């Protein structure tokens, strides 16, 4: 299956998550303009175990905290940059990079399983 978005950081896989979301967005560089296209994003649950509450929680976090933090960071990033953004908040996280694409921002957000909190 084709998957949109940035890769997970080292040490994290989809099986560590209740739900994950990925997107390839349009990015203008040195601005907070990040255009999420409906056909270039998807939400996935590990092993096809759908959890509507987890999807709703992740969507709310992405829109309320994750994307605002990403948009603030992106004001200082060029389209050709390979810099990476990582923002973590409790069990939620978002990672993004333009990956030197000159026009796209690759984004991945996820909600970790509860047991991941206790393993540190």
C-alpha positions, 0 to 999 in steps of 0.5 A: 500500500502507498503511504503519504507523509514523512517517515517515522523517527528511528525506533518508532513504527506503525505498530507502536501507534494506535493511529497514524496520519500522513500527508504530502502537502503543498508548501511555499517556503518561508511562510505558514502556507501548507495546503493539505490536499484531500487526495494526498493524505491518509489515516492508518491503524496498525494491522487494520484495527480501526479505532474511531475514537483514536482517529477523532483524537488524533484529528483534533490534536493535529488541527489544534496543536500539531499543524499550528506548531508546524506552520510556525516552524515553516515560516523559517524554512526554504522549499529546498530544505532538508530540515526536519520538524518534530513536535511531541505532546504527551502521546501525540507527535508530528514530524515533517520535512520539505525533503528538498522537494521545492514545493512539498511538505511531507508530514506524519502525525501519530498517537502512540499506544498507552503502553509506550508511555511506561516503557521509558 
